[in-house]
Structures are given as C-alpha cells and as structure tokens.
C-alpha cells in the first residue's frame, strides 16, 4: 500500500532538503497549507496538490479503483 499523499510529499520535501516555507513560496501557497497537507488536516484540492508537486518536478495522476 502506498503512503498517504501528505506523507509522500513530506518525504519528497525532506529528501530535497527543503523547508515547508520554501515549498510554500515556490508553490505560491501558505506555509500553513503545506503543513496541513503533510499532516492530513484537510483533504487538499487538486490545484493545491498540483502546485506542491510541481515544486518537485512531479505531476498529479488521478486513478479510480474498482471495488
């Protein structure tokens, strides 16, 4: 099972040696928003995920799972 998106983004940030403030500035978001996404305080919008992912040169890919 893949880690939750917030945990994945936190790992990317840490591996890149970046602070939340740096990610927030580059993504044009507040530092609080980046913290909330990482800590799963609220479900992020697709736009928020895209902005954060773009800081790391990544894309957001949506998929649906049959249950």
Buried (B, 14 or more C-beta within 10 A) or exposed (E): EEEEBBEBBBEBBEEEEBEBEBBBBBBEBEBEBBBBBBEEEEEBEEEBBBBBBBBBEBEBEEEEEEE
